[in-house]
Amino acid sequence: MSVVVFAIRGCKCGEGWWMFMALYVMDIIKYIFNALYKTYKMIVDYILNTH
């Protein structure tokens, strides 16, 4: 929801667009890190369970 609000504000003022882009990039990075962490945990659990 906050990303949509920032997108609307970004149309009105130039600085808001950069904030919107920064939030968007941060969301992507958070998503990638979350996926990597889950994969890492799965691998560690698998190794611990098999050995």
N, CA, C and O atoms as CSV, one atom per row, in Angstrom:
chain,resi,resn,atom,element,x,y,z
A,1,MET,N,N,0.831,-1.208,0.000
A,1,MET,CA,C,0.000,0.000,0.000
A,1,MET,C,C,0.865,1.257,0.000
A,1,MET,O,O,0.561,2.209,-0.719
A,2,SER,N,N,1.934,1.278,0.790
A,2,SER,CA,C,2.792,2.457,0.893
A,2,SER,C,C,3.470,2.784,-0.441
A,2,SER,O,O,3.698,3.950,-0.763
A,3,VAL,N,N,3.790,1.735,-1.212
A,3,VAL,CA,C,4.444,1.945,-2.511
A,3,VAL,C,C,3.502,2.691,-3.457
A,3,VAL,O,O,3.935,3.569,-4.203
A,4,VAL,N,N,2.218,2.343,-3.424
A,4,VAL,CA,C,1.219,3.012,-4.267
A,4,VAL,C,C,1.110,4.483,-3.894
A,4,VAL,O,O,1.053,5.355,-4.761
A,5,VAL,N,N,1.081,4.750,-2.568
A,5,VAL,CA,C,1.004,6.129,-2.076
A,5,VAL,C,C,2.209,6.935,-2.546
A,5,VAL,O,O,2.065,8.077,-2.983
A,6,PHE,N,N,3.401,6.340,-2.457
A,6,PHE,CA,C,4.616,7.031,-2.890
A,6,PHE,C,C,4.611,7.249,-4.399
A,6,PHE,O,O,5.127,8.256,-4.884
A,7,ALA,N,N,4.033,6.311,-5.141
A,7,ALA,CA,C,3.949,6.466,-6.600
A,7,ALA,C,C,3.062,7.646,-6.952
A,7,ALA,O,O,3.382,8.416,-7.858
A,8,ILE,N,N,1.937,7.798,-6.234
A,8,ILE,CA,C,1.013,8.916,-6.466
A,8,ILE,C,C,1.694,10.238,-6.100
A,8,ILE,O,O,1.584,11.221,-6.833
A,9,ARG,N,N,2.399,10.256,-4.962
A,9,ARG,CA,C,3.118,11.467,-4.526
A,9,ARG,C,C,4.249,11.797,-5.495
A,9,ARG,O,O,4.545,12.965,-5.744
A,10,GLY,N,N,4.880,10.749,-6.040
A,10,GLY,CA,C,5.997,10.931,-6.964
A,10,GLY,C,C,5.586,11.677,-8.226
A,10,GLY,O,O,6.408,12.365,-8.831
A,11,CYS,N,N,4.313,11.546,-8.634
A,11,CYS,CA,C,3.813,12.257,-9.808
A,11,CYS,C,C,3.715,13.759,-9.540
A,11,CYS,O,O,3.826,14.567,-10.462
A,12,LYS,N,N,3.505,14.132,-8.262
A,12,LYS,CA,C,3.312,15.533,-7.902
A,12,LYS,C,C,4.642,16.257,-7.692
A,12,LYS,O,O,4.795,17.408,-8.101
A,13,CYS,N,N,5.605,15.582,-7.054
A,13,CYS,CA,C,6.898,16.222,-6.816
A,13,CYS,C,C,8.033,15.304,-7.252
A,13,CYS,O,O,7.941,14.084,-7.114
A,14,GLY,N,N,9.099,15.892,-7.778
A,14,GLY,CA,C,10.211,15.134,-8.343
A,14,GLY,C,C,10.943,14.270,-7.339
A,14,GLY,O,O,11.373,13.163,-7.663
A,15,GLU,N,N,11.091,14.775,-6.100
A,15,GLU,CA,C,11.838,14.037,-5.082
A,15,GLU,C,C,11.123,12.749,-4.678
A,15,GLU,O,O,11.762,11.743,-4.370
A,16,GLY,N,N,9.787,12.794,-4.682
A,16,GLY,CA,C,9.011,11.615,-4.314
A,16,GLY,C,C,9.293,10.428,-5.214
A,16,GLY,O,O,9.225,9.278,-4.781
A,17,TRP,N,N,9.615,10.716,-6.490
A,17,TRP,CA,C,9.904,9.639,-7.446
A,17,TRP,C,C,11.140,8.866,-7.024
A,17,TRP,O,O,11.165,7.638,-7.113
A,18,TRP,N,N,12.179,9.580,-6.559
A,18,TRP,CA,C,13.410,8.923,-6.108
A,18,TRP,C,C,13.157,8.081,-4.864
A,18,TRP,O,O,13.712,6.992,-4.714
A,19,MET,N,N,12.302,8.604,-3.964
A,19,MET,CA,C,11.961,7.851,-2.750
A,19,MET,C,C,11.192,6.586,-3.110
A,19,MET,O,O,11.400,5.526,-2.520
A,20,PHE,N,N,10.298,6.718,-4.092
A,20,PHE,CA,C,9.534,5.565,-4.573
A,20,PHE,C,C,10.464,4.509,-5.147
A,20,PHE,O,O,10.318,3.320,-4.862
A,21,MET,N,N,11.431,4.953,-5.964
A,21,MET,CA,C,12.391,4.025,-6.556
A,21,MET,C,C,13.238,3.343,-5.479
A,21,MET,O,O,13.500,2.143,-5.554
A,22,ALA,N,N,13.662,4.119,-4.482
A,22,ALA,CA,C,14.476,3.573,-3.390
A,22,ALA,C,C,13.691,2.520,-2.610
A,22,ALA,O,O,14.234,1.467,-2.272
A,23,LEU,N,N,12.423,2.794,-2.322
A,23,LEU,CA,C,11.576,1.837,-1.611
A,23,LEU,C,C,11.369,0.588,-2.445
A,23,LEU,O,O,11.391,-0.526,-1.922
A,24,TYR,N,N,11.168,0.772,-3.742
A,24,TYR,CA,C,10.951,-0.355,-4.662
A,24,TYR,C,C,12.177,-1.260,-4.692
A,24,TYR,O,O,12.057,-2.482,-4.608
A,25,VAL,N,N,13.361,-0.650,-4.813
A,25,VAL,CA,C,14.623,-1.401,-4.826
A,25,VAL,C,C,14.821,-2.124,-3.494
A,25,VAL,O,O,15.246,-3.278,-3.465
A,26,MET,N,N,14.507,-1.431,-2.382
A,26,MET,CA,C,14.649,-2.043,-1.061
A,26,MET,C,C,13.725,-3.250,-0.908
A,26,MET,O,O,14.104,-4.257,-0.310
A,27,ASP,N,N,12.505,-3.142,-1.453
A,27,ASP,CA,C,11.561,-4.256,-1.414
A,27,ASP,C,C,12.108,-5.451,-2.180
A,27,ASP,O,O,11.991,-6.588,-1.721
A,28,ILE,N,N,12.705,-5.203,-3.346
A,28,ILE,CA,C,13.282,-6.272,-4.162
A,28,ILE,C,C,14.441,-6.933,-3.418
A,28,ILE,O,O,14.539,-8.159,-3.374
A,29,ILE,N,N,15.330,-6.103,-2.825
A,29,ILE,CA,C,16.478,-6.624,-2.085
A,29,ILE,C,C,16.009,-7.465,-0.900
A,29,ILE,O,O,16.553,-8.538,-0.638
A,30,LYS,N,N,14.982,-6.965,-0.178
A,30,LYS,CA,C,14.434,-7.705,0.962
A,30,LYS,C,C,13.872,-9.043,0.515
A,30,LYS,O,O,14.061,-10.059,1.185
A,31,TYR,N,N,13.177,-9.044,-0.624
A,31,TYR,CA,C,12.586,-10.262,-1.171
A,31,TYR,C,C,13.672,-11.264,-1.551
A,31,TYR,O,O,13.547,-12.456,-1.267
A,32,ILE,N,N,14.743,-10.783,-2.197
A,32,ILE,CA,C,15.850,-11.653,-2.613
A,32,ILE,C,C,16.548,-12.238,-1.382
A,32,ILE,O,O,16.820,-13.437,-1.337
A,33,PHE,N,N,16.839,-11.393,-0.379
A,33,PHE,CA,C,17.492,-11.855,0.836
A,33,PHE,C,C,16.630,-12.876,1.569
A,33,PHE,O,O,17.143,-13.863,2.097
A,34,ASN,N,N,15.317,-12.637,1.601
A,34,ASN,CA,C,14.387,-13.553,2.242
A,34,ASN,C,C,14.415,-14.913,1.544
A,34,ASN,O,O,14.443,-15.954,2.201
A,35,ALA,N,N,14.407,-14.896,0.201
A,35,ALA,CA,C,14.447,-16.128,-0.580
A,35,ALA,C,C,15.769,-16.864,-0.363
A,35,ALA,O,O,15.789,-18.085,-0.202
A,36,LEU,N,N,16.872,-16.114,-0.358
A,36,LEU,CA,C,18.191,-16.714,-0.131
A,36,LEU,C,C,18.277,-17.321,1.267
A,36,LEU,O,O,18.824,-18.409,1.444
A,37,TYR,N,N,17.732,-16.611,2.260
A,37,TYR,CA,C,17.756,-17.091,3.643
A,37,TYR,C,C,16.965,-18.380,3.790
A,37,TYR,O,O,17.406,-19.313,4.461
A,38,LYS,N,N,15.790,-18.433,3.160
A,38,LYS,CA,C,14.958,-19.636,3.220
A,38,LYS,C,C,15.662,-20.820,2.560
A,38,LYS,O,O,15.631,-21.939,3.071
A,39,THR,N,N,16.299,-20.556,1.414
A,39,THR,CA,C,17.044,-21.596,0.710
A,39,THR,C,C,18.212,-22.087,1.574
A,39,THR,O,O,18.444,-23.290,1.694
A,40,TYR,N,N,18.943,-21.139,2.173
A,40,TYR,CA,C,20.069,-21.459,3.044
A,40,TYR,C,C,19.612,-22.317,4.217
A,40,TYR,O,O,20.250,-23.318,4.542
A,41,LYS,N,N,18.500,-21.924,4.858
A,41,LYS,CA,C,17.970,-22.685,5.995
A,41,LYS,C,C,17.581,-24.101,5.570
A,41,LYS,O,O,17.836,-25.064,6.294
A,42,MET,N,N,16.965,-24.224,4.397
A,42,MET,CA,C,16.567,-25.532,3.879
A,42,MET,C,C,17.779,-26.425,3.676
A,42,MET,O,O,17.750,-27.605,4.025
A,43,ILE,N,N,18.858,-25.859,3.103
A,43,ILE,CA,C,20.093,-26.620,2.858
A,43,ILE,C,C,20.717,-27.050,4.190
A,43,ILE,O,O,21.121,-28.202,4.348
A,44,VAL,N,N,20.793,-26.117,5.146
A,44,VAL,CA,C,21.380,-26.424,6.462
A,44,VAL,C,C,20.564,-27.506,7.169
A,44,VAL,O,O,21.128,-28.452,7.720
A,45,ASP,N,N,19.244,-27.367,7.152
A,45,ASP,CA,C,18.376,-28.378,7.775
A,45,ASP,C,C,18.566,-29.729,7.114
A,45,ASP,O,O,18.598,-30.755,7.793
A,46,TYR,N,N,18.693,-29.739,5.797
A,46,TYR,CA,C,18.889,-30.980,5.045
A,46,TYR,C,C,20.204,-31.645,5.442
A,46,TYR,O,O,20.254,-32.855,5.661
A,47,ILE,N,N,21.275,-30.839,5.532
A,47,ILE,CA,C,22.600,-31.370,5.914
A,47,ILE,C,C,22.554,-31.903,7.344
A,47,ILE,O,O,23.071,-32.987,7.617
A,48,LEU,N,N,21.938,-31.150,8.260
A,48,LEU,CA,C,21.861,-31.576,9.656
A,48,LEU,C,C,21.036,-32.858,9.811
A,48,LEU,O,O,21.354,-33.709,10.642
A,49,ASN,N,N,19.988,-32.989,9.014
A,49,ASN,CA,C,19.126,-34.165,9.113
A,49,ASN,C,C,19.746,-35.404,8.489
A,49,ASN,O,O,19.464,-36.518,8.930
A,50,THR,N,N,20.587,-35.233,7.470
A,50,THR,CA,C,21.168,-36.390,6.784
A,50,THR,C,C,22.446,-36.879,7.457
A,50,THR,O,O,22.806,-38.047,7.315
A,51,HIS,N,N,23.140,-36.000,8.189
A,51,HIS,CA,C,24.402,-36.405,8.841
A,51,HIS,C,C,24.193,-36.662,10.335
A,51,HIS,O,O,25.141,-37.010,11.040
